[in-house]
């Protein structure tokens, strides 16, 4: 009887964990929004944090929209590969190329932002980006994913 109760408790725990909504396809509130909506929200948050002018807002909106569209396209490509079963684990050379491409893109993004923002705004933006990166890393570790 003791073993039966233990087995039922274990099965109940596993089923409850398996139904965790965080493990679904929609991981965040921005997932279902269009690229324009996400870029608009991001630009407005930056405007509040950095006190952007109208011209800066337009330029940041363009940069952000381009970035969001690139991320959504990449995410869609990965999902299609998963559905088709053609997604394979990358080799070390492929992984190097992906990481190198990501870092080059990040450097270019920082250069664009540096052109748009003044020195003080850019310094504040870099601090916000660092804080956001660290928060994301902690969140991934908490959820048991990479990081």
C-alpha positions in Angstrom: 0.0 0.0 0.0 2.9 2.3 0.9 4.4 1.7 -2.5 1.1 2.4 -4.3 0.7 5.8 -2.5 4.3 6.7 -3.4 3.8 5.7 -7.0 0.6 7.8 -7.2 2.3 10.8 -5.7 5.2 10.5 -8.0 3.0 10.2 -11.1 0.9 13.2 -10.0 4.0 15.3 -9.5 5.4 14.3 -13.0 2.0 15.1 -14.7 1.8 18.5 -12.9 5.3 19.4 -14.0 4.6 18.2 -17.6 1.7 20.6 -17.9 3.7 23.7 -16.9 2.6 26.5 -19.2 6.2 27.9 -19.4 7.2 25.0 -21.5 4.8 25.8 -24.4 5.5 27.6 -27.6 4.3 31.0 -26.3 7.0 31.8 -23.8 6.4 35.5 -23.5 3.8 38.2 -24.0 5.6 39.6 -27.1 5.4 36.2 -28.9 2.0 36.9 -30.4 2.5 40.5 -31.3 3.6 41.8 -34.7 7.1 43.1 -35.3 5.8 46.7 -35.5 4.0 46.4 -32.1 7.1 44.9 -30.4 9.3 47.6 -32.0 6.9 50.4 -30.9 6.8 49.1 -27.3 10.6 48.8 -27.2 11.1 52.3 -28.6 8.7 53.8 -26.1 10.5 52.1 -23.2 13.8 53.4 -24.5 12.3 56.9 -24.9 11.2 56.8 -21.2 14.6 55.5 -20.0 16.8 57.7 -22.2 14.7 60.8 -22.9 14.9 60.5 -26.7 14.1 63.3 -29.1 11.5 62.8 -31.9 14.3 62.2 -34.5 16.0 59.7 -32.2 12.7 57.9 -31.7 12.2 57.5 -35.4 15.8 56.2 -35.9 15.6 53.8 -32.9 12.2 52.6 -34.2 13.8 51.7 -37.6 16.7 49.9 -35.9 14.5 48.1 -33.5 12.0 47.0 -36.2 14.8 45.6 -38.3 16.1 43.7 -35.3 12.7 42.3 -34.3 12.0 41.2 -37.9 15.4 39.4 -38.1 14.7 37.6 -34.8 11.2 36.6 -35.7 12.4 35.2 -39.1 15.2 33.3 -37.4 12.7 31.9 -34.8 10.3 30.9 -37.6 13.1 29.2 -39.5 14.1 27.1 -36.5 10.5 26.1 -35.7 10.1 25.0 -39.3 13.2 22.9 -39.1 12.0 21.3 -35.9 8.6 20.5 -37.5 10.2 19.0 -40.6 12.7 17.1 -38.5 15.6 18.6 -40.5 17.1 20.4 -37.5 20.3 18.7 -36.4 22.9 19.6 -33.7 25.5 21.9 -35.3 29.1 20.8 -35.5 31.8 22.8 -33.7 32.6 24.8 -36.9 28.9 25.6 -37.5 28.5 26.6 -33.9 31.6 28.9 -34.2 30.1 30.5 -37.4 26.7 31.1 -35.6 28.4 32.6 -32.6 30.7 34.7 -34.7 27.7 35.9 -36.8 25.7 36.8 -33.7 28.6 38.8 -32.2 29.2 40.6 -35.5 25.6 41.5 -35.6 25.7 42.7 -32.0 28.7 44.9 -32.8 26.9 46.5 -35.8 23.8 47.1 -33.6 25.9 48.8 -31.0 27.5 51.0 -33.7 24.1 52.0 -35.0 22.9 52.9 -31.6 26.0 54.9 -30.9 25.3 56.9 -34.0 21.8 57.7 -32.9 22.3 58.4 -29.2 24.5 61.0 -27.5 27.3 60.0 -25.2 25.3 60.1 -22.0 22.3 58.2 -23.5 24.7 55.6 -25.0 26.4 55.0 -21.7 23.0 54.6 -20.0 21.8 52.3 -22.8 24.9 50.1 -22.4 24.2 49.7 -18.7 20.6 48.8 -19.4 21.7 46.2 -21.9 24.1 44.7 -19.5 21.5 44.5 -16.8 19.0 43.0 -19.2 21.5 40.4 -20.3 22.4 39.4 -16.7 18.7 39.2 -15.8 18.0 37.0 -18.8 20.9 34.7 -17.8 19.6 34.4 -14.3 16.1 33.7 -15.6 17.3 30.9 -17.9 19.3 29.4 -15.0 16.2 29.5 -12.8 14.1 27.7 -15.5 16.8 25.1 -16.0 17.8 26.1 -19.5 21.1 27.3 -20.8 23.0 30.2 -19.3 
